[in-house]
Structures are given as structure tokens and as C-alpha cells.
Amino acid sequence: MWWTFFQALRRGEHRIAASTWIAAVAAVAYLVSPVDLIPELVLGPLGLGDDLGVWGILAVLVAREHRRWQDGLAAG
């Protein structure tokens, strides 16, 4: 079902919420930026916690969009 969801996004059949777009752009920008809230160099594996948190938030938002898409299919 996820593949169908991504195809629907590509075809423009579902619009992503602005908050999800903002979170996606912020997540990518944070992960490629040299500034890190908890640096891995100093704290080792614990420093990956903030990165995992950012990706976790993004995953929750994408799952919300998927659920919105499924609800739209069921209603229409």
C-alpha cells in the first residue's frame, strides 16, 4: 500500500500538508548541516539520538499523510 501512496503523490492525487513539507525540509537541512545539537564526535552513539529523533518525527508525519490518503480513498 505504501508504493501506491508514493505513486499517488507523484501523480498529484494527494497533496502533502504544509507542516509535513516544512518538517521534511527541516529534517534534511538539519542532517546535512555541520551544526549538531548532540555531536557524535563527543558523545559517540548517544549523539545519534537527536538525528533519530528528527527522522522519527518525520516518519510520524509521513504516516499521518498516508492515513489521510487512505481515509480519502475510503470516503471517495
Backbone torsions as a table, in degrees:
resi	resn	phi	psi	omega
1	MET	NA	-29.3	179.5
2	TRP	-65.2	-39.0	-179.4
3	TRP	-62.6	-40.6	178.5
4	THR	-64.1	-37.7	177.7
5	PHE	-62.2	-46.2	-179.9
6	PHE	-66.9	-33.4	175.5
7	GLN	-67.1	-39.1	177.7
8	ALA	-63.8	-37.7	176.3
9	LEU	-64.0	-44.8	-178.2
10	ARG	-63.8	-36.9	179.9
11	ARG	-81.0	-7.3	179.7
12	GLY	82.2	19.3	-179.6
13	GLU	-81.5	-14.5	178.6
14	HIS	-137.6	132.3	178.2
15	ARG	-98.6	130.5	178.4
16	ILE	-77.4	138.4	177.9
17	ALA	-63.4	148.2	-179.1
18	ALA	-59.1	-37.4	-179.5
19	SER	-64.0	-34.4	178.1
20	THR	-69.9	-41.6	177.0
21	TRP	-61.6	-44.6	-179.6
22	ILE	-62.3	-44.0	179.4
23	ALA	-64.1	-38.7	179.8
24	ALA	-65.5	-45.3	179.1
25	VAL	-64.9	-42.6	179.2
26	ALA	-64.5	-39.3	179.9
27	ALA	-63.8	-45.4	179.6
28	VAL	-65.8	-43.0	179.7
29	ALA	-62.3	-41.6	-179.6
30	TYR	-65.2	-41.4	-175.5
31	LEU	-74.6	-23.4	177.6
32	VAL	-97.6	-9.8	-179.4
33	SER	-77.1	150.9	178.7
34	PRO	-74.9	-13.8	179.3
35	VAL	-85.1	128.1	-178.2
36	ASP	-131.4	133.4	-179.7
37	LEU	-62.4	-46.1	177.9
38	ILE	-124.0	99.8	-174.9
39	PRO	-69.3	135.9	178.4
40	GLU	-69.1	-30.9	-178.4
41	LEU	-62.1	-35.2	-177.9
42	VAL	-88.5	-44.4	-173.1
43	LEU	-105.8	3.0	177.6
44	GLY	63.4	-134.6	-176.4
45	PRO	-61.2	-26.4	178.3
46	LEU	-65.4	-26.0	178.6
47	GLY	-67.9	-16.3	177.5
48	LEU	-78.7	-10.5	-178.1
49	GLY	-59.6	-43.5	179.7
50	ASP	-68.2	-36.4	177.2
51	ASP	-64.5	-43.0	178.1
52	LEU	-64.7	-35.9	177.3
53	GLY	-63.1	-42.7	178.5
54	VAL	-62.8	-46.2	179.3
55	TRP	-67.0	-33.3	177.7
56	GLY	-64.7	-43.3	177.4
57	ILE	-62.2	-43.6	178.9
58	LEU	-62.6	-40.3	178.7
59	ALA	-63.0	-39.5	178.1
60	VAL	-64.3	-41.4	179.2
61	LEU	-67.0	-38.6	177.3
62	VAL	-66.6	-39.5	176.9
63	ALA	-63.8	-35.6	176.6
64	ARG	-64.2	-42.5	178.4
65	GLU	-64.1	-40.2	177.8
66	HIS	-61.3	-43.1	179.0
67	ARG	-64.6	-40.9	176.4
68	ARG	-61.0	-40.4	179.2
69	TRP	-64.5	-45.0	179.4
70	GLN	-63.6	-40.6	177.9
71	ASP	-62.6	-37.9	177.4
72	GLY	-65.5	-36.4	176.9
73	LEU	-66.6	-41.6	-178.6
74	ALA	-67.8	-35.1	-178.6
75	ALA	-76.9	-30.4	-174.7
76	GLY	-102.3	NA	NA
